[in-house]
Amino acid sequence: MSIEVKGISKSYGEQKALDAVSFSINKGEIVGFLGPNGAGKSTLMKILTTYLSADSGTATVNGSDVAADQKAVQKSVGYLPEHNPLYLDLYVREYLAFNADVYKVNKSRIEEVINLTGLTPEAHKKIGALSKGYRQRVGIATALLHDPEVLILDEPTTGLDPNQLVEIRDLIKNIGSDKTVFLSTHIMQEVEAICDRVIIIDHGKIVTDKKLKNLVKDTKVEQVIEVEFDKDVTAETLQTLPSLTNAKNTRGNIWELTFTSGTDMRPAVFDFAQSNSLKTLQLSLKNKNLETVFREMTKKK
């Protein structure tokens, strides 16, 4: 087991950041850790990387306890914090050499991580002269210097433009081929493109933990169907549709129909049209994706 968390709780004064959080991550998994701002994501990551202590519960990384064996944990974890701390006046190789000394690793590893993270074209520059995307690469290169088995990344693509975002996404996916990766992000497309599994936290508690391929399929969220009829129909008439919660006329004879049913309601809409002497000119189910599942899981009750 690469990461095992059992009943971890953490409070800041009266505010409970984590409330008896438990999960485990197997070696080689790429797991997305999602939640609204203030849900407890960064707090848990800091506990796993020994920067913070939990109030109660236990956590291990590669079998080492984060409270009792911090040095062993630090050796086996590469960490990129949300606000990537860099010395902007240092050159890329100079900064990596400084960190190589901290980790006590062979200097030959510097060129290895430069190549691995695609830093070669910019490695001769000062960090302050790099784009946001390349600064993130420097942070990831630093996290990889000691060749850790587990990589913990807190918001690794924040502030990147679309091209940089794709590059960092591909980099993380490549790294994840032989390491365990645990990453938090607000960008759902990143999770869908990179991760095998998703853990969602809200108000300090885990609200779901599933394989990505099963999460969207298994989660009951509202179903939205767009339909265009050949002539006028009233909202009152549409209310006869089973499981309908909302009918919104978007334009002309086009309606956006929201249902609570877990089954495809398009046949019911088609039958409704037939029984009311209407024709359906278009009938489409709006795709349920990770973003809709996230909103449903974390919406205010």
C-alpha positions in Angstrom: 0.0 0.0 0.0 1.5 3.4 -1.1 -0.7 5.6 1.1 -3.0 4.5 3.9 -5.1 7.0 5.9 -7.1 5.9 8.9 -9.4 8.3 10.8 -7.4 11.4 10.3 -8.9 14.6 11.9 -7.5 18.1 12.1 -8.9 21.3 13.4 -7.8 24.9 13.3 -9.4 26.4 16.5 -13.1 25.8 16.2 -12.9 24.9 12.5 -12.7 21.2 11.7 -10.6 20.9 8.5 -10.6 17.1 8.4 -13.2 14.8 10.1 -12.1 11.1 10.5 -10.8 10.8 6.9 -9.9 7.3 5.8 -8.8 5.8 2.4 -5.9 3.8 0.9 -4.0 4.1 -2.4 -2.3 1.2 -4.1 1.1 1.4 -5.7 0.9 2.7 -9.2 -2.4 4.5 -9.0 -3.0 8.0 -10.2 -5.7 9.4 -7.8 -7.5 12.8 -8.1 -8.4 14.5 -4.9 -11.2 16.9 -5.4 -13.2 19.2 -3.2 -14.4 22.9 -2.9 -12.1 25.5 -1.5 -11.7 24.9 2.2 -12.7 21.3 2.0 -9.5 20.0 3.6 -7.4 18.9 0.5 -4.3 20.9 1.2 -4.4 20.1 4.9 -4.4 16.4 4.3 -1.6 16.7 1.7 0.5 18.6 4.3 -0.1 15.9 6.8 0.9 13.2 4.4 4.1 15.1 3.6 4.9 15.7 7.4 4.4 19.5 7.1 1.5 19.3 9.5 0.5 16.9 12.4 -2.9 15.4 12.6 -5.0 15.8 15.8 -6.0 12.2 15.7 -5.8 9.1 13.4 -2.9 7.6 11.6 -1.4 7.8 8.1 1.4 5.9 6.4 3.3 6.4 3.2 5.1 3.3 1.8 4.6 1.7 5.2 6.2 4.6 7.2 4.2 6.5 9.8 3.9 10.2 9.0 4.1 11.1 12.7 6.7 8.6 14.0 9.0 8.2 11.0 9.1 11.5 9.2 12.5 11.1 7.6 11.5 7.9 5.9 8.3 9.5 4.6 10.2 12.5 3.3 12.6 10.2 1.4 9.8 8.3 -0.3 7.6 11.4 -1.2 8.0 14.1 -3.8 5.8 17.1 -3.0 4.7 20.0 -5.1 2.8 22.5 -2.9 0.0 24.6 -4.2 2.2 27.8 -4.2 5.3 26.5 -5.7 8.2 28.1 -3.7 11.2 28.9 -5.9 14.3 31.0 -5.7 13.7 33.3 -8.7 17.3 34.6 -8.8 18.8 31.2 -9.2 19.4 29.5 -12.5 17.5 26.2 -13.1 20.5 23.9 -12.8 21.8 26.0 -9.8 18.4 25.6 -8.0 18.3 21.8 -8.7 21.9 21.4 -7.5 21.0 23.2 -4.3 18.1 20.7 -3.7 20.2 17.8 -4.8 22.5 18.7 -1.8 19.5 18.8 0.5 18.4 15.4 -0.6 22.0 14.1 -0.8 21.5 12.6 -4.3 24.1 12.3 -7.0 24.4 15.5 -9.2 24.0 13.3 -12.3 20.3 13.1 -11.3 19.9 16.8 -12.2 20.2 16.2 -15.9 17.9 13.2 -15.6 15.1 15.2 -14.2 15.7 18.1 -16.6 15.2 15.7 -19.5 12.3 13.9 -17.8 10.4 17.2 -17.2 11.1 18.8 -20.6 13.2 21.6 -19.1 16.2 21.3 -21.4 15.4 24.3 -23.6 15.1 26.6 -20.6 17.6 25.0 -18.2 20.2 27.7 -18.9 17.9 30.5 -17.7 17.1 32.1 -14.3 13.9 30.8 -12.8 12.5 34.3 -12.7 12.7 34.5 -16.5 10.6 31.3 -17.0 7.0 31.1 -17.9 4.5 29.8 -15.3 4.4 26.5 -17.1 8.2 26.1 -16.9 8.3 27.1 -13.3 5.8 24.3 -12.6 8.2 22.0 -14.4 11.0 23.1 -12.1 8.8 22.4 -9.1 8.0 18.9 -10.4 11.7 18.3 -11.3 12.6 19.2 -7.7 10.0 16.8 -6.4 11.5 14.0 -8.5 15.1 14.6 -7.7 15.4 11.9 -5.1 13.4 9.5 -7.2 10.5 9.1 -4.8 7.9 6.3 -5.1 5.0 8.6 -4.3 4.3 12.0 -5.9 1.9 14.4 -4.1 0.9 17.4 -6.2 -1.3 20.2 -4.9 -3.0 22.1 -7.7 -0.1 21.5 -10.2 -1.9 23.2 -13.2 -3.2 26.4 -11.5 -2.7 29.5 -13.6 -1.4 27.7 -16.7 -2.6 28.6 -20.2 -4.3 25.8 -22.3 -1.0 24.8 -24.0 1.0 24.7 -20.8 -1.9 22.8 -19.1 -1.8 20.0 -21.7 2.0 19.8 -21.4 1.9 19.4 -17.6 -0.9 17.0 -17.9 1.1 14.8 -20.3 4.1 15.1 -18.0 2.2 13.9 -14.9 0.6 11.0 -16.9 4.1 10.0 -18.0 5.5 10.2 -14.5 2.5 8.1 -13.2 3.5 5.2 -15.4 5.9 4.0 -12.6 5.0 6.0 -9.5 2.0 6.5 -7.3 0.5 10.0 -7.9 -1.9 11.8 -5.6 -3.0 15.1 -6.9 -5.6 17.8 -6.1 -7.0 20.1 -8.7 -10.1 22.2 -9.5 -9.9 21.4 -13.2 -12.2 18.4 -13.9 -10.8 17.8 -17.4 -7.4 17.1 -15.8 -8.8 14.4 -13.6 -10.7 12.9 -16.5 -7.5 12.9 -18.7 -5.1 11.7 -16.0 -6.6 9.8 -13.1 -7.6 6.2 -12.5 -9.7 7.0 -9.5 -11.3 10.0 -7.8 -11.7 10.9 -4.1 -14.1 13.8 -3.3 -13.9 15.6 0.0 -16.4 18.1 1.3 -16.4 19.9 4.7 -13.6 17.6 5.8 -15.3 14.3 5.0 -14.9 11.9 2.1 -18.2 11.9 0.1 -17.1 9.5 -2.6 -14.2 7.3 -3.5 -14.5 5.4 -6.8 -12.7 4.4 -10.0 -13.2 7.2 -12.5 -14.9 4.9 -15.0 -17.5 4.0 -12.4 -18.0 7.3 -10.7 -20.1 9.1 -13.4 -22.0 5.9 -14.3 -23.0 5.0 -10.7 -23.8 8.5 -9.4 -27.4 9.6 -9.6 -27.5 13.1 -10.7 -30.2 15.1 -12.5 -30.6 14.2 -16.1 -31.1 17.0 -18.7 -32.7 16.4 -22.1 -32.9 19.0 -24.8 -35.9 18.5 -27.2 -37.3 20.5 -30.1 -41.0 20.1 -30.9 -42.6 21.0 -34.3 -45.1 23.3 -32.6 -45.9 25.1 -29.4 -46.3 23.2 -26.1 -47.0 24.6 -22.7 -45.0 24.0 -19.5 -48.2 22.8 -17.9 -48.6 20.1 -20.5 -45.0 19.0 -20.0 -45.6 18.5 -16.3 -47.3 15.2 -17.2 -43.9 13.7 -17.9 -42.8 11.3 -15.2 -39.9 12.4 -12.9 -39.8 15.9 -14.5 -38.4 18.5 -12.0 -38.0 21.5 -14.4 -39.0 22.5 -17.9 -37.2 25.5 -19.4 -38.1 27.0 -22.8 -34.7 28.1 -24.2 -35.8 29.4 -27.5 -38.7 28.8 -30.0 -40.0 25.3 -29.5 -36.8 24.1 -27.9 -37.1 22.9 -24.2 -34.6 21.9 -21.7 -36.2 19.2 -19.5 -34.7 18.1 -16.2 -35.5 14.7 -14.7 -34.5 12.9 -11.4 -34.8 9.5 -13.0 -31.7 7.3 -13.3 -32.9 5.8 -16.5 -32.8 7.4 -20.0 -36.0 9.5 -20.3 -35.7 10.1 -24.0 -38.2 7.3 -24.8 -40.7 8.9 -22.4 -40.3 12.3 -24.1 -40.8 10.7 -27.5 -44.0 8.9 -26.3 -45.2 12.2 -24.8 -44.8 13.9 -28.1 -46.7 11.1 -29.9 -49.6 11.2 -27.4 -49.9 15.0 -27.7 -49.8 15.1 -31.6 -46.2 16.5 -31.6 -43.2 15.7 -33.5 -39.6 15.7 -32.0 -37.3 17.6 -34.4 -34.3 16.9 -32.1 -33.9 14.9 -28.9 -30.6 14.8 -27.1 -29.3 13.8 -23.7 -26.8 16.2 -22.3 -23.8 14.2 -21.2 -23.3 13.6 -17.5 -19.7 14.2 -16.7 -17.3 14.5 -13.7 -18.2 18.2 -13.3 -21.9 17.5 -12.9 -21.1 14.7 -10.4 -18.8 17.0 -8.4 -21.5 19.7 -8.2 -24.1 17.2 -7.0 -21.7 15.7 -4.4 -20.7 19.1 -3.0 -23.7 21.3 -3.4 -25.1 23.0 -0.3 -27.9 21.1 1.2 
